[in-house]
Amino acid sequence: MNIEKLITELGKNIGKTLMKKKEGSTEVINLKDATSSDLLPIILKGLILKKSYNKAENILFQELKNNTSQENYKIALDFYDSLMEKSEEELNQGDFSKEEVFQGLKDLELLFNKKA
């Protein structure tokens, strides 16, 4: 059995899971050329998996403070969409709540309405 091949396949499957990509739908990100907008969704999804919702939200808003692009707005909406799919119990396990999700969406709206 080729260990290197197994590790490569495992990495691809983890990446697909994190990015919710379907089989055959791969996108290669060259880390040398990657922007913060390329890495942000990966970081957020990893933190969601760890139930580190507050840390993820803090990183999100730090990035939005520096870059209020439409791409980052979509990333933010996807982040809150992911949290909305969680039960209150799951959110509580990560020291978060639905109320904080709604507040984050309000803060997001205020941030982008100010920039418009």
N, C-alpha and C positions, 0 to 999 in steps of 0.2 A: 504494500500500500504506500502511495506517495504522500508523505506528510505535507509537503509544500502545496500540493494540489488540494488536499483537504482543507488546509488553512485558507487558501485563496477562495475556495467555494464557500467556506463558512463566513468569510469576510463579505463576500457578495450577498449572501443570504441575510446577514445582519443588516447590511446597508439597505437592501430592498425592504426589509421589515421596518427599519427606522424611517425610511422615506416613503413607505407605502407604495413602492414601485411594483409593477407586475413583471412576471418572468419575460425576459426578452427586452425589457425596457430599462436599459442601463445608460447612465450618464457618467462620464468620467470627469472628475474634477481634478485639475492639475493644481496641487497645493501651492506651487510657486506663484501661480496666477490667480489663486482664489481670493475673492473679496470677502469682507465680513458678511455680506448678504448671501454669499454662497455657503458659508460655514454656520451662520446663525440658525437655520432650521435644523441642522444636524445637532448642534449643541442643545437647542431647546428640546428636541425629541429625546435625546439622551437623558436630560435632566427630568423630563416627564416620566421616563421609564424608572428612574431612581426615586420618583415621588418628591423631587426637590423643586416643587412648584414655585416657592418664593424666590429661590435663587434664579430659576429660569426667568421669572417675571422681571427681576432686577436687571439681569443681563439684557433682556429684551428692551426695557426702557432706557438703559444706558446706550444701547445701539441706536434706538430711535432718537435720542437726544442729539446724537452725532449725525444721523442720516435719516431724514423723514421722507425717503423715497416711496413711491407707490409699491415697489417690490417689498420693502420692509413693512409697509402697511398690510400687504397680503400675508406676509409671514406672521405678523401679529394676529391677524384675524384667524389664521390657521391654528396658531397657538391656543387662542381662547376657545376656538371650536373644539380642539382636542380636550381641553379642560371641561367644557360643557358636556362632553360624552361621559365624563367620570361621574360616579355616584357621589353623593355628599360624604359617604363613609370613606371612599377612596381619597377624596380631597382632604378630609380630616386626618387621614393617615400621614399626609404630607404637610400637615399644619396649614391647610388652606380651606376655603369654603366657596360655595356658589356665590355668596355675597361678594367675595373678593374678585371672582370672575366678572361679575356685573360691574363692579367698580373699575376694574381694569379696562373693560370695554368703554366705559364712560370716559376714563382718562385718555384712552386712545383717540376717541372721537374729539375730545377737547384739543388734544395735541395737533391733530390733523386739520381741524377747523381753523385753528390759529394760523397754521402755515398756508392755508388756501388763499 
